[in-house]
Amino acid sequence: MKYAEFCTGIGGFTLGIENSKLDAELVYANEIDSNCEKTYRLNFGRGFDSSDLFEINPKELPDFDMMCAGFPCQPFSIAGQQKGFGDQRGTVFFKLLDIIKEKKPKVIFFENVPNLKRHDGGRTFQQIKELLEDEGYELHDKILDSSYFGVPQSRPRIYIVGLRNDVKGKKEFTFTEKITKKTPLRPYLNNGDYSIPISDKWQFYIDLYTDKKNEEDSPFPLPKTRKHLERKAEGCDLDDCVFQIRSSGIRAYSLDEPFPTFAVSNSGGGAMIPVLSKERRHLNLVEMRRIMGFPEEYDLSKVSRTDAIKELANAVCPPVITSICNDISVVID
């Protein structure tokens, strides 16, 4: 099976496919972010087409049997403005549709945020479904949580598999929903790695949230969103937990549960990177890689730490991709 990957990022789909039962060969990859290409080339020994997707002529693409894409999720995310197809990034789907019309792959495999299914009262997803069905595909979708696939992060995402009507096997396609029990964060910590130290302000915040100091002890004006924890997870030991920083406030989570969805700002030198209260440091790159399900040997050294964090936070989790590809392999003749 030959496959093409669009919105490639740093190759989460490629890693997942390579570890699956599909006998698949990558024949084309597209991603406009040049920093992603540095990381991709370092790990896969090849680059990709960095042309603007909207300027690509589908007729000039090589033939392929499967199209993969984690197309931009920001237009559909509840964390964004939810402009959907009114956002330029949201129209990437229609370009992918143009390519599908020309190349007619046997399999379509998309990933996006769960809110894609609910966006605009469900009308956005219904439009996507009808357009793909009109091109001769049977659509299957499922929201899967990466923490049930050996990844120490609860990262629910919608996965869409389209099978061309004339290539389906006798078996009905179904998603495997769980491979493991919920995967806790604690065993995946790289303890003692202080490569991303916290600021003096964060030292005070930890003292404040663990009742070692009071608000009056602050050596700087406290923002309203930092005076108290916005949320504390059940069973969370504040002296040995992970603090997730959000614009709305600080949330505390237990290390014996999966980490919540990993999303950080790539500005401010790491200001939004989660913090471990016991060791008083930010999560390090080794831990972030593990949280996303990337292999230990995956090399991020060709880009800055800030860019590496952004690349990981925007990636798909390879173990989930592997599982779905195994599901696809069962039904494709």
C-alpha positions as CSV (number, residue, x, y, z in Angstrom):
1,M,0.0,0.0,0.0
2,K,1.3,3.4,-0.9
3,Y,0.3,6.4,1.2
4,A,0.5,10.1,1.2
5,E,0.6,12.3,4.3
6,F,-0.7,15.9,4.4
7,C,-0.3,18.3,7.4
8,T,2.6,16.0,8.2
9,G,4.1,17.8,11.2
10,I,6.9,15.7,12.6
11,G,5.6,12.4,11.2
12,G,3.2,11.0,13.9
13,F,1.2,9.2,11.2
14,T,4.4,7.8,9.6
15,L,5.6,6.4,13.0
16,G,2.3,4.9,13.6
17,I,2.0,3.3,10.2
18,E,5.6,2.0,10.3
19,N,4.7,0.1,13.5
20,S,1.5,-1.3,12.2
21,K,0.5,-4.4,10.3
22,L,0.0,-2.4,7.1
23,D,2.7,-3.1,4.5
24,A,2.8,0.6,3.5
25,E,5.3,2.8,1.7
26,L,5.3,6.6,2.0
27,V,5.3,8.2,-1.5
28,Y,4.5,11.8,-0.6
29,A,4.4,14.1,2.4
30,N,3.5,17.7,2.7
31,E,4.0,20.2,5.5
32,I,4.6,24.0,5.2
33,D,6.5,24.4,8.6
34,S,10.2,24.3,7.8
35,N,11.2,23.6,11.4
36,C,9.1,20.5,11.3
37,E,11.0,19.4,8.2
38,K,14.3,19.7,10.1
39,T,13.0,17.3,12.7
40,Y,11.3,15.0,10.2
41,R,14.5,14.7,8.0
42,L,16.6,14.0,11.1
43,N,14.4,11.1,12.1
44,F,13.3,9.6,8.8
45,G,16.2,10.5,6.5
46,R,14.1,12.4,4.0
47,G,12.3,15.7,3.7
48,F,8.9,16.6,2.4
49,D,7.2,18.9,0.0
50,S,7.0,22.3,1.8
51,S,4.8,23.9,-0.8
52,D,1.6,25.7,0.3
53,L,-1.1,23.0,0.2
54,F,-3.5,25.3,-1.6
55,E,-1.0,25.8,-4.5
56,I,-0.5,22.1,-5.2
57,N,-1.9,20.6,-8.4
58,P,-3.5,17.3,-7.5
59,K,-2.8,15.9,-11.0
60,E,1.0,16.3,-10.3
61,L,0.9,14.2,-7.2
62,P,2.1,10.5,-7.3
63,D,-0.6,7.9,-7.1
64,F,-1.4,6.6,-3.6
65,D,-3.7,4.1,-1.9
66,M,-4.2,5.9,1.4
67,M,-4.4,9.6,2.4
68,C,-3.5,10.6,6.0
69,A,-4.0,14.0,7.5
70,G,-4.3,15.6,10.9
71,F,-5.7,18.7,9.3
72,P,-5.7,22.0,11.3
73,C,-7.9,21.6,14.4
74,Q,-7.8,25.2,15.7
75,P,-10.9,26.3,13.7
76,F,-13.0,23.6,15.3
77,S,-11.5,23.5,18.8
78,I,-13.5,24.7,21.8
79,A,-10.2,26.5,22.9
80,G,-10.4,28.7,19.8
81,Q,-12.8,31.0,18.1
82,Q,-14.6,28.1,16.3
83,K,-14.9,29.8,13.0
84,G,-14.7,26.4,11.3
85,F,-14.8,26.7,7.5
86,G,-14.8,30.5,7.9
87,D,-11.2,30.2,9.1
88,Q,-8.6,29.9,6.3
89,R,-7.1,26.9,8.1
90,G,-10.5,25.3,8.2
91,T,-10.7,25.2,4.4
92,V,-7.8,22.7,4.3
93,F,-10.4,20.0,4.2
94,F,-11.7,21.2,0.9
95,K,-8.3,21.1,-0.6
96,L,-7.9,17.6,0.6
97,L,-11.2,16.8,-0.9
98,D,-10.0,18.1,-4.3
99,I,-7.0,15.7,-4.0
100,I,-9.3,12.9,-3.1
101,K,-11.5,13.6,-6.2
102,E,-8.4,13.4,-8.4
103,K,-6.5,10.5,-6.8
104,K,-9.4,8.3,-5.5
105,P,-7.4,6.6,-2.7
106,K,-8.7,3.3,-1.3
107,V,-8.5,4.7,2.3
108,I,-8.9,8.1,3.9
109,F,-7.6,8.5,7.4
110,F,-8.1,11.9,9.2
111,E,-7.6,13.1,12.8
112,N,-9.0,16.2,14.5
113,V,-10.3,17.5,17.8
114,P,-13.5,15.9,19.2
115,N,-15.4,19.2,18.8
116,L,-15.2,18.8,15.1
117,K,-18.2,16.5,15.5
118,R,-20.2,19.0,17.5
119,H,-19.1,22.2,15.7
120,D,-21.9,24.4,14.5
121,G,-24.5,22.0,15.9
122,G,-23.0,19.1,14.1
123,R,-23.5,20.7,10.7
124,T,-19.7,20.9,9.9
125,F,-19.2,17.2,10.4
126,Q,-22.3,16.3,8.5
127,Q,-21.0,18.3,5.6
128,I,-17.7,16.5,5.7
129,K,-19.4,13.2,5.9
130,E,-21.8,13.9,3.0
131,L,-19.0,15.2,0.7
132,L,-16.9,12.1,1.3
133,E,-19.8,9.8,0.9
134,D,-20.7,11.5,-2.4
135,E,-17.2,10.6,-3.6
136,G,-17.9,6.9,-3.0
137,Y,-16.6,6.4,0.6
138,E,-18.1,4.6,3.6
139,L,-17.2,6.7,6.6
140,H,-16.4,5.5,10.1
141,D,-15.6,7.8,13.0
142,K,-14.7,7.4,16.7
143,I,-13.4,9.5,19.5
144,L,-10.5,7.7,21.1
145,D,-8.5,8.6,24.2
146,S,-4.7,8.0,23.8
147,S,-4.5,7.0,27.5
148,Y,-6.0,3.6,26.6
149,F,-3.2,3.0,24.1
150,G,-0.3,3.1,26.4
151,V,0.2,6.8,26.2
152,P,0.3,8.7,29.6
153,Q,-2.0,11.4,28.4
154,S,-5.7,11.7,28.1
155,R,-5.9,13.2,24.6
156,P,-9.4,12.5,23.1
157,R,-9.4,13.0,19.3
158,I,-11.8,12.1,16.6
159,Y,-10.5,9.7,14.0
160,I,-12.2,9.3,10.7
161,V,-11.6,6.4,8.4
162,G,-13.1,6.4,4.9
163,L,-13.1,3.2,2.8
164,R,-13.7,3.4,-0.9
165,N,-16.9,1.4,-1.5
166,D,-15.3,-0.9,-4.1
167,V,-12.4,-2.1,-2.0
168,K,-14.0,-3.1,1.2
169,G,-13.4,-6.6,2.4
170,K,-16.1,-8.9,3.8
171,K,-15.4,-7.8,7.3
172,E,-17.0,-4.7,8.8
173,F,-14.6,-2.0,9.9
174,T,-14.5,-1.3,13.7
175,F,-12.2,0.8,15.8
176,T,-10.3,-0.9,18.6
177,E,-11.2,1.4,21.5
178,K,-8.8,0.2,24.2
179,I,-5.5,-1.7,24.2
180,T,-4.4,-0.9,27.8
181,K,-5.9,0.4,31.0
182,K,-5.7,4.1,31.6
183,T,-2.0,5.0,31.5
184,P,-0.8,7.1,34.5
185,L,1.9,9.7,34.1
186,R,4.2,8.8,37.1
187,P,6.0,5.8,35.5
188,Y,6.9,8.0,32.5
189,L,8.6,10.8,34.5
190,N,12.3,11.4,33.9
191,N,13.1,12.2,37.5
192,G,16.1,14.4,38.2
193,D,16.1,16.1,34.8
194,Y,16.1,19.8,35.6
195,S,16.9,20.9,32.0
196,I,13.9,23.3,32.1
197,P,14.1,25.0,35.6
198,I,11.2,27.1,36.9
199,S,11.4,30.8,37.7
200,D,11.4,32.4,41.1
201,K,7.8,33.3,40.6
202,W,7.0,29.6,40.2
203,Q,8.9,28.8,43.3
204,F,6.5,31.1,45.2
205,Y,3.4,29.7,43.4
206,I,4.3,26.2,44.5
207,D,4.8,27.5,48.1
208,L,1.4,29.3,47.8
209,Y,-0.5,26.3,46.5
210,T,1.0,23.9,49.0
211,D,0.2,26.3,52.0
212,K,3.8,27.0,52.8
213,K,3.3,30.7,52.2
214,N,0.4,33.1,52.0
215,E,-0.8,35.6,49.5
216,E,0.6,38.4,51.6
217,D,4.1,36.9,51.3
218,S,4.3,37.4,47.6
219,P,7.2,39.6,46.5
220,F,5.3,40.6,43.4
221,P,1.7,41.6,42.5
222,L,-0.3,38.4,42.2
223,P,-2.5,38.1,39.0
224,K,-6.1,37.1,39.8
225,T,-5.8,33.9,37.9
226,R,-2.8,32.8,40.1
227,K,-4.0,33.6,43.6
228,H,-5.8,30.2,43.9
229,L,-5.8,27.0,42.0
230,E,-8.5,27.0,39.4
231,R,-9.0,23.2,39.8
232,K,-7.6,20.4,41.8
233,A,-8.2,16.8,40.6
234,E,-9.6,14.3,43.0
235,G,-6.9,12.4,44.9
236,C,-4.2,14.9,44.0
237,D,-1.3,15.4,46.4
238,L,-0.3,19.0,45.9
239,D,3.3,18.2,47.2
240,D,3.7,15.6,44.5
241,C,1.6,16.6,41.5
242,V,1.7,18.3,38.1
243,F,0.5,21.8,37.6
244,Q,-1.0,22.6,34.3
245,I,-0.8,26.3,33.3
246,R,-3.7,27.8,31.4
247,S,-4.7,31.4,30.7
248,S,-7.7,30.9,32.9
249,G,-5.7,29.7,35.9
250,I,-3.6,26.8,37.3
251,R,-4.9,23.3,37.6
252,A,-3.4,20.5,39.7
253,Y,-3.5,16.9,38.5
254,S,-2.4,13.6,40.1
255,L,0.7,11.8,38.7
256,D,-1.2,8.5,39.1
257,E,-3.6,9.5,36.4
258,P,-3.0,10.3,32.7
259,F,-1.8,13.8,32.0
260,P,-4.6,16.0,30.6
261,T,-4.4,17.0,27.0
262,F,-0.9,18.3,26.3
263,A,-1.1,21.8,24.8
264,V,1.4,24.5,25.5
265,S,2.2,28.0,24.2
266,N,5.5,28.1,22.3
267,S,6.1,31.7,23.4
268,G,7.6,33.1,26.5
269,G,10.5,30.7,26.9
270,G,8.4,27.9,28.3
271,A,6.1,29.8,30.6
272,M,3.2,27.5,29.8
273,I,5.1,24.2,30.2
274,P,3.6,22.0,33.0
275,V,5.3,22.0,36.4
276,L,6.1,19.2,38.8
277,S,5.6,20.3,42.4
278,K,7.9,17.9,44.1
279,E,11.0,18.4,42.0
280,R,10.1,22.1,41.3
281,R,10.8,22.0,37.6
282,H,9.0,22.1,34.3
283,L,8.4,18.9,32.4
284,N,11.4,18.1,30.3
285,L,11.6,17.2,26.6
286,V,12.0,13.5,27.4
287,E,8.8,13.5,29.4
288,M,6.9,15.5,26.7
289,R,8.0,13.0,24.1
290,R,6.7,10.2,26.2
291,I,3.4,12.0,26.9
292,M,2.9,12.1,23.1
293,G,3.7,8.4,22.6
294,F,6.9,9.1,20.6
295,P,9.8,6.6,20.9
296,E,12.7,7.3,23.1
297,E,15.1,7.5,20.2
298,Y,13.0,10.2,18.4
299,D,15.5,13.1,18.0
300,L,14.4,16.7,18.4
301,S,17.9,18.3,18.5
302,K,17.8,20.1,15.2
303,V,15.3,22.8,16.4
304,S,15.1,25.0,19.4
305,R,13.5,23.7,22.6
306,T,10.6,26.1,22.0
307,D,10.0,24.7,18.5
308,A,10.4,21.1,19.7
309,I,7.7,21.6,22.3
310,K,5.4,23.2,19.7
311,E,6.0,20.3,17.3
312,L,5.2,17.7,19.9
313,A,2.1,19.5,21.2
314,N,0.7,19.6,17.6
315,A,1.5,16.0,16.8
316,V,-0.7,12.9,16.6
317,C,0.0,10.1,19.1
318,P,1.7,7.3,17.0
319,P,0.4,4.4,19.2
320,V,-3.2,5.3,18.4
321,I,-2.4,5.6,14.7
322,T,-0.8,2.1,14.8
323,S,-3.9,0.6,16.4
324,I,-6.2,2.1,13.7
325,C,-4.0,1.0,10.9
326,N,-4.1,-2.5,12.3
327,D,-7.9,-2.2,12.2
328,I,-7.7,-1.0,8.6
329,S,-5.5,-4.0,7.7
330,V,-8.2,-6.4,8.8
331,V,-10.8,-5.2,6.3
332,I,-8.8,-4.2,3.2
333,D,-8.6,-6.8,0.5
